[in-house]
């Protein structure tokens, strides 16, 4: 593919997830002290995303509509790659008034789903050297770089103190992750759990964690719907297909050091916004959020595009040709930036309450076209990976989470195994070479 970006690749330096190692390194500095911002020099590694999620508007009711005041929210971000420095992305994209961030810290979780931090691991994050900042409605903020040994495959705790009423929050509702809300006050520096008496399975304001270090090589972004979001996977188990894919990349020397960002959204469509329905939390369409959720992320070297089933099964319905046109438009926009695109076929959903014979016909038409479409660099045949051989319109029983459309952890592992890694050679200029017809083999 012409115009493909190349990125400097350095040898991966393994950093194990041992909490004691991280805590020891941090204790050599000042606990909860602010670190000065540093800029990357011409020969230093670039930033790469290690964790991400997609922001959406508040729901019509509930915690996202009510917002927070004088509370600390402590959220878990499971890293895909490690680094020596970290920075955070916080979004107020759907806010209605300025957002005051009091103090923000990062730490390392003692156990999955726990609000407890490894003793000595909490460090304060700054914004332009200040301990907090105010974010305008519709904007986002990126923290200063913080020297911090981030392990791959670890649970980071990001704690945000919200001193003033936030109004409706910018959030991500389908986290499949336990996050924590405190009693009144700033509890960003609390290693213990005593103040964190509330639990939510959503992320609030936090949309990304970037790392930088000798081993970072770039990031793959997964743009999708609830299948990418991990609907049906084990809560706090990191069983999404993107988690399994990150573990697969980390286990192979050729792809080690490549991060994975999950930009899936439950109920999301290629063509329509959630605001066009009674569920605004379905988010902006894939076409509308491509810049924010993909192109503006750090170190993007490939995209896995896995959307379209909601366009077929949710009213107002779209047909196969409309969905294909949208997917081709997304690919063309990514190719303009020199970014390879892997497209995923749509998985079965017969017996789901939303299944119809008409939608099934359209799904099969989409998949048939995608398997030979020249507009994409590779195809991940997710349909073939999870369908029941005895009845291809259904998900095989071992992969069915129970609602006949979302998958079990095992099903998501099968999806992760179906993603071709050849397009990821763009993350390593030493081996990057497009085939003569422009498609990565």
C-alpha positions in Angstrom: 0.0 0.0 0.0 1.4 3.3 -1.0 2.1 6.0 1.5 2.4 3.6 4.5 3.9 5.3 7.5 6.9 3.7 9.0 7.8 4.1 12.6 11.1 3.7 14.4 11.3 0.3 16.0 13.5 -0.5 18.9 14.3 -3.8 20.6 11.7 -4.8 23.1 13.0 -4.8 26.6 11.0 -7.1 28.8 9.4 -5.7 31.9 7.7 -8.3 34.1 4.4 -7.5 35.9 5.8 -8.1 39.3 4.2 -5.5 41.6 7.2 -5.5 44.0 9.5 -4.4 41.1 7.2 -1.5 40.2 6.7 -0.4 43.8 10.4 -0.5 44.5 11.2 1.6 41.5 8.6 4.2 42.5 9.7 4.4 46.0 13.1 5.6 44.8 11.2 8.8 43.9 8.9 11.0 46.0 5.6 9.4 46.8 2.8 11.2 45.1 5.2 13.9 43.9 4.7 15.7 40.7 7.2 14.9 37.9 8.4 17.5 35.5 7.1 17.2 31.9 9.6 15.8 29.4 9.6 15.9 25.6 10.8 13.1 23.4 14.1 13.8 21.6 14.7 12.9 18.0 16.1 9.5 18.8 13.7 8.6 21.6 10.8 6.2 21.4 7.4 7.6 20.4 4.2 7.4 22.5 2.0 4.4 21.9 -1.4 3.6 23.3 -1.5 0.8 25.9 -5.2 1.1 26.9 -8.1 3.0 25.5 -11.9 3.2 25.4 -14.4 5.3 23.4 -16.3 8.2 25.1 -20.1 8.5 24.7 -22.8 10.9 26.0 -24.6 10.4 29.2 -27.6 8.0 29.3 -31.1 9.5 29.8 -30.9 8.6 33.5 -28.6 7.0 36.1 -25.2 7.9 37.3 -23.9 9.3 34.0 -26.8 11.8 33.9 -26.5 12.8 37.6 -22.7 13.1 37.5 -20.4 13.5 40.5 -19.5 16.2 43.0 -16.8 16.0 45.7 -16.1 12.4 44.8 -13.1 10.4 43.7 -13.5 7.8 41.0 -10.9 5.1 40.8 -10.8 3.2 37.5 -8.9 0.2 36.3 -7.1 0.3 32.9 -5.5 -3.1 31.9 -2.4 -2.4 29.9 -1.5 -4.1 26.7 2.2 -3.0 26.5 4.6 -1.6 29.1 6.8 1.5 29.1 9.0 3.8 31.2 6.7 6.8 31.0 3.0 7.2 31.1 0.4 9.9 30.3 -3.4 9.9 30.5 -6.1 11.1 28.2 -9.3 12.4 29.8 -12.3 13.5 27.7 -15.1 15.9 28.3 -16.3 15.5 24.7 -20.0 15.3 25.7 -19.9 17.7 28.6 -22.2 20.7 29.0 -20.1 22.9 31.3 -16.4 23.2 32.2 -15.1 20.1 34.1 -12.8 20.6 37.1 -10.3 17.9 37.7 -8.9 18.3 41.2 -6.1 15.8 41.6 -5.3 12.7 39.5 -3.0 9.7 40.4 -1.9 6.5 38.9 -1.0 3.3 40.8 -0.9 -0.4 40.4 -3.9 -2.6 41.6 -3.2 -5.2 44.2 -5.7 -7.6 42.6 -8.2 -7.7 39.7 -11.3 -5.6 40.4 -9.8 -4.2 43.6 -9.6 -0.6 44.6 -6.5 -1.3 46.7 -3.2 0.0 45.3 0.1 -1.7 45.8 1.8 0.2 48.6 4.1 2.8 47.3 2.9 2.7 43.8 0.6 5.8 43.7 2.0 8.8 41.9 0.5 12.1 41.2 -0.2 13.1 37.5 0.1 16.8 36.5 -1.3 19.0 33.8 1.1 21.7 32.6 2.9 21.2 35.9 -0.3 21.8 38.0 -2.0 19.1 40.1 -5.3 19.7 38.4 -6.9 21.4 35.4 -10.2 22.6 34.0 -11.5 21.1 30.7 -13.8 23.0 28.5 -17.0 21.3 27.4 -16.4 19.3 24.2 -12.6 19.2 24.8 -10.1 16.7 26.2 -6.9 17.0 28.1 -3.7 15.0 28.1 -1.5 14.9 31.2 2.2 15.6 31.4 4.5 12.7 30.9 5.2 10.9 34.1 8.3 8.7 34.6 6.6 5.5 35.8 7.5 1.8 35.1 4.3 0.5 33.5 4.2 -3.3 33.2 2.5 -5.0 30.3 -0.6 -7.0 31.2 -1.1 -5.1 34.4 -4.1 -3.3 36.0 -3.4 0.4 36.5 -5.5 2.4 38.9 -6.4 5.9 37.7 -8.0 7.9 40.4 -9.7 11.3 39.6 -11.0 13.7 42.2 -14.0 15.7 41.0 -14.4 18.6 43.5 -17.3 20.4 41.8 -20.5 19.1 40.2 -19.6 17.6 36.8 -23.1 17.7 35.2 -23.7 14.8 32.8 -20.6 12.9 32.3 -18.6 11.7 29.3 -18.3 8.0 30.0 -18.0 4.4 28.6 -20.9 2.4 29.9 -20.0 -1.2 29.0 -16.7 -1.6 30.8 -16.9 -5.3 31.9 -14.7 -3.9 34.7 -15.4 -3.0 38.3 -14.5 0.6 39.0 -14.9 2.5 42.2 -16.5 5.6 43.6 -15.5 7.1 47.0 -17.2 8.8 49.8 -16.9 12.6 49.8 -13.4 14.0 49.4 -10.1 13.6 47.6 -9.0 10.0 48.0 -6.7 9.9 45.1 -3.8 9.2 47.4 -5.5 6.4 49.4 -3.8 3.0 48.9 -6.6 1.3 50.9 -10.2 0.6 49.9 -12.0 2.1 52.9 -13.3 5.3 51.2 -14.3 3.5 48.0 -17.7 2.3 49.0 -19.4 2.5 45.6 -18.9 0.3 42.5 -19.7 1.0 38.8 -19.1 -1.1 35.7 -18.3 2.0 33.6 -15.3 4.3 33.0 -15.8 8.0 33.5 -13.8 10.7 31.6 -10.8 8.4 31.2 -10.3 7.4 27.6 -6.7 6.5 27.1 -3.3 5.6 28.6 -0.2 6.1 26.6 3.3 4.8 27.3 6.7 5.4 26.0 9.9 3.3 26.3 12.5 1.4 24.4 10.1 -1.5 23.7 7.1 0.4 22.4 6.6 -0.2 18.6 3.1 1.2 17.9 -0.5 0.5 18.5 -3.3 -1.5 16.8 -6.8 0.1 17.2 -9.9 -2.1 17.2 -12.9 0.0 16.0 -16.1 -1.9 16.7 -19.3 -2.4 18.6 -20.3 -4.5 21.6 -18.4 -7.6 20.2 -15.2 -5.5 20.5 -16.4 -3.9 23.8 -16.5 -7.4 25.3 -20.2 -8.0 25.8 -20.6 -11.4 27.4 -17.0 -11.7 28.6 -16.1 -12.4 32.2 -16.2 -9.2 34.3 -12.8 -8.2 35.6 -11.4 -11.1 33.6 -9.9 -9.2 30.6 -11.7 -11.7 28.3 -12.4 -9.3 25.4 -11.0 -10.4 22.1 -8.7 -7.3 22.2 -7.2 -8.6 25.5 -6.6 -12.0 24.0 -5.1 -10.4 20.9 -2.8 -8.3 23.0 -1.6 -11.4 24.8 -1.1 -13.1 21.5 1.1 -10.2 20.2 3.1 -10.1 23.5 3.8 -13.8 23.2 5.4 -13.6 19.8 8.8 -11.8 19.3 7.8 -10.5 15.9 4.9 -8.6 17.4 6.0 -8.0 21.0 5.8 -4.3 22.0 2.7 -3.5 19.8 -0.2 -2.2 21.9 -3.9 -2.7 21.4 -6.6 -0.1 21.9 -10.2 -1.1 22.3 -12.5 1.4 20.7 -15.6 -0.8 20.8 -18.9 0.7 21.7 -22.0 -1.3 22.7 -24.8 -0.7 20.2 -22.5 1.3 17.9 -23.2 1.5 14.2 -21.2 2.3 11.1 -23.7 4.7 9.8 -26.0 6.2 12.5 -25.3 8.0 15.8 -26.8 6.8 19.1 -28.3 10.3 19.5 -30.7 9.5 16.7 -32.3 6.9 19.0 -33.4 6.8 22.6 -30.0 5.5 23.6 -27.4 8.2 23.1 -24.8 6.0 24.9 -24.5 4.0 21.8 -22.2 6.8 20.7 -21.2 8.6 17.5 -21.2 6.4 14.4 -17.9 4.8 13.3 -17.8 7.2 10.4 -18.2 10.1 12.8 -15.8 9.1 15.5 -12.9 7.8 13.3 -10.8 10.9 13.8 -11.2 11.1 17.5 -11.1 7.4 18.4 -8.5 6.2 15.8 -6.6 8.8 13.9 -5.9 11.0 16.9 -4.5 8.1 19.0 -0.8 7.6 19.8 1.3 5.4 17.6 -1.4 3.9 15.4 0.1 1.5 12.9 -2.9 -0.7 12.0 -6.7 -0.8 12.5 -9.0 -3.8 12.9 -12.4 -2.7 11.6 -15.3 -4.9 13.0 -18.6 -3.2 12.7 -21.9 -3.5 10.9 -24.1 -6.0 12.6 -26.1 -3.2 14.5 -26.8 -1.4 11.2 -28.5 -4.6 10.0 -30.4 -5.6 13.1 -31.5 -2.2 14.7 -34.1 0.1 13.3 -33.9 2.1 11.2 -32.2 -0.7 9.3 -29.5 -0.4 6.7 -28.8 -2.9 3.9 -25.6 -4.7 3.0 -24.6 -2.2 0.3 -25.0 0.7 2.7 -22.9 -1.0 5.3 -20.2 -2.0 2.8 -20.1 1.6 1.5 -19.5 2.8 5.0 -16.7 0.3 5.7 -15.0 1.2 2.4 -15.2 4.9 3.3 -13.5 4.1 6.6 -10.8 2.1 4.9 -10.2 4.9 2.4 -9.8 7.5 5.1 -7.3 5.3 7.0 -5.4 4.6 3.8 -5.0 8.3 3.3 -3.0 8.3 6.5 -1.0 5.2 5.4 -2.7 3.0 7.9 -3.4 -0.7 7.0 -6.9 -2.0 7.6 -8.0 -5.5 8.6 -11.7 -5.9 8.2 -13.7 -8.5 10.2 -16.6 -10.5 8.9 -19.8 -10.3 10.9 -20.5 -13.2 13.3 -23.8 -15.2 13.5 -26.7 -14.2 15.7 -29.6 -16.6 15.0 -31.8 -17.1 18.0 -31.0 -13.6 19.2 -34.3 -11.6 19.8 -33.0 -9.2 17.1 -32.4 -11.9 14.4 -34.6 -11.9 11.3 -34.3 -13.7 8.0 -33.8 -10.4 6.2 -31.0 -9.4 8.5 -29.3 -12.8 8.0 -29.5 -12.4 4.3 -27.8 -9.0 4.5 -25.1 -10.3 6.9 -24.2 -13.1 4.5 -24.0 -10.5 1.7 -21.7 -8.3 3.7 -19.4 -11.2 4.6 -19.3 -12.5 1.0 -18.2 -9.1 -0.2 -15.7 -8.5 2.5 -13.9 -11.8 1.9 -12.8 -10.6 -1.5 -12.9 -6.8 -1.2 -9.8 -5.2 -2.5 -10.3 -2.0 -0.4 -8.9 -3.7 2.7 -5.4 -5.0 3.4 -6.5 -8.3 5.0 -9.7 -10.0 6.2 -10.2 -11.5 9.7 -12.9 -14.2 9.1 -14.5 -14.0 12.5 -17.7 -15.6 11.1 -15.8 -18.7 10.1 -14.0 -18.8 13.5 -17.1 -18.9 15.7 -20.0 -20.3 13.7 -21.5 -23.7 14.4 -20.4 -26.1 11.6 -23.8 -27.8 11.9 -25.8 -24.6 11.6 -23.6 -21.7 10.3 -26.3 -19.1 11.1 -25.6 -19.8 14.8 -22.7 -19.3 17.1 -21.3 -22.7 18.3 -22.5 -23.5 21.8 -19.1 -23.3 23.5 -18.7 -19.7 22.2 -22.3 -18.5 23.0 -22.5 -16.3 26.1 -26.2 -17.1 26.3 -27.8 -14.3 24.3 -26.8 -15.9 21.0 -24.8 -13.0 19.7 -22.1 -12.1 22.3 -19.3 -14.5 22.9 -17.7 -16.3 25.9 -14.1 -15.7 26.7 -13.3 -18.8 24.6 -15.2 -17.4 21.7 -13.3 -14.1 21.9 -10.1 -16.0 22.0 -11.1 -17.6 18.7 -11.8 -14.2 17.3 -8.4 -12.9 18.4 -6.7 -15.9 16.8 -8.4 -15.1 13.5 -6.8 -11.7 13.1 -3.9 -11.9 10.6 -0.7 -10.3 11.9 1.0 -9.7 8.5 -0.5 -6.2 8.3 1.3 -5.3 11.5 4.6 -5.3 9.7 3.9 -1.6 9.3 4.8 -1.3 13.0 8.3 -2.5 12.2 10.0 -0.7 9.2 12.6 -3.4 9.0 10.1 -5.9 7.7 7.4 -3.7 6.2 6.8 -4.5 2.5 3.4 -4.2 0.8 2.6 -6.7 -1.9 2.7 -5.6 -5.6 -1.1 -5.2 -5.7 -1.1 -3.0 -2.5 -2.6 -5.7 -0.3 -0.7 -7.1 2.6 -0.5 -10.9 2.3 
